[in-house]
Amino acid sequence: MRALVELLFKRRWIVVGFLLGGLLLLLPPPAGLTAPGQKSLAIAAVAVLFFVTEPMPLPTVAILIGVFEVLLGIAGPMDVSRSFISDSLLFIMGSLMIAETIVKQKLDKRLALAIVRVTGPRIERVVVGLIAVSALIASFIGEHTVVAMMMPVGMTLVAAAAPEPRRLRNLSALVLLAIAYGAVAAGVGSPSGGARNAIVLAYWKQLFGLQVSYLHWMEYLYPMVLLQIPVAAFVLLKTFRPEVADLRRSIEQLKTRVAEEGTMTAQDWCTVGIFLTTVGLWITVSDRIGLGTTAMIGVSLYLMSGIARWEDFSRGINWGVILIYAGAISLGITMRDTGAANWTAQAVLGMVRPFGLQSGIPLLFFVALLTMAVASVMSSGATVGLLAPVTLHMADLSGTSVIAAGLVTAAASAFTFMTTIGSPACGMVYSSGYLERTDFVRAGWKMNLVSMGLVLLIAASYWRLLGLPR
């Protein structure tokens, strides 16, 4: 008996989650909500609880979403299967494979040397260089890949700056957060920059029949990425006063290490060439053949050339992450089909109407604030997967641009500068042991505040100049 009690306590959030779901199913449906819609919301509520508390491996949550969609009779087995597999999911999968191939080539030291050759040894210029390069790469292949490449670079620069680098608290925070914040801020720069972007693209197409190309996405959000580079540099340099202002010693050590590795090989150049080719295809032809198919062209080229092996993907990719996104997309489609997303959107609009937040820029402000708050305690991909059906329907009901609402939802899900939970990039640099959680808070609240202002300013001015369609 005692063992059973201990097991239940250990798994208490699973018990709480299923009790919550059962309670929601037993209650009479609210006015305007169908019985299938109530079942969809019950699944969504339990999924959110599990995503936040993590009482089980998160891919299990995605599996349970599909299982209960069928068991509760709100979707057939074939419908659930189709919602789990889509071009957007292939796009996410292919992007992860491409990113894994690039990390495998270990171009980090060469990249670091290229940065410091441009910036010079002054810490202010190095910080700008780290943010800019991290942002440029992360805008195309995802923040976790960029941090995997750049974090060894940052740790090398810090370690060589003084005999006892662990005492360089501010320098460590400055360099590592420059890499993380550059990657986080730029993840919305293109559809391939993060799975959350692919999720929004999928919802636009499947929920509203809207097709947004790779290039148009960049046109809408890349200016924000460029603006956040100097902002992040300014915030970090003002927050963390470095103990060492000149990294000449670190640069000399880096030059020695690169010289020992020799010049770039034909395989290195081929890796870069295939990646650039894939990006070019995403920009030019993906609107006709699909983002997922385009990504698979790049993956096939890496495999056929021998640069990547299937075993690399098997070992290096967290396939459970892909399952999480599939489950989130499936739930979003189910919420649309059962009317749950529309009902929830109407209910939320009713709550914010007394505050004047029911349409236009005020509504986009509420969407950004809500998304940022949820993403700070839950992964950004799961946040967008669960919130976007609601925020998009809120925009549609209020006469606000559905495209703008989707862009703001995706962008605000990246405003996770204060925590190590919502962003893989922040979690990875924290795991280095060089940072404290308080370092993220000290700089993160400023980045969150400025980023919120930037996305709303761009929505109110730049997007209107572009004639953003509804």
Secondary structure, DSSP 8 states (H G I E B T S, - for coil): -HHHHHHHHHTHHHHHHHHHHHHHHHS---TT--HHHHHHHHHHHHHHHHHHH--S-HHHHHHHHHHHHHHTTSS-HHHHHHHHS-HHHHHHHHHHHHHHHHHHT--HHHHHHHHHHHH-SBHHHHHHHHHHHHHHHHHHH-HHHHHHHHHHHHHHHHHTTSS-GGG-HHHHHHHHHHHHHHHHHHTTSSGGG-HHHHHHHHHHHHHH-----HHHHHHHHHHHHHHHHHHHHHHHHHH---S-SB-HHHHHHHHHHHHHH-S--HHHHHHHHHHHHHHHHHHHTHHHH-HHHHHHHHHHHHHHHTSS-HHHHHHHS-HHHHHHHHHHHHHHHHHHHHTHHHHHHHHHHHHHGGGT-SSHHHHHHHHHHHHHHHHTTS-HHHHHHHHHHHHHHHHHHHT--HHHHHHHHHHHTT--TT-SSS-HHHHHHHTTSS--HHHHHHHHHHHHHHHHHHHHHHHHTHHHHTT---
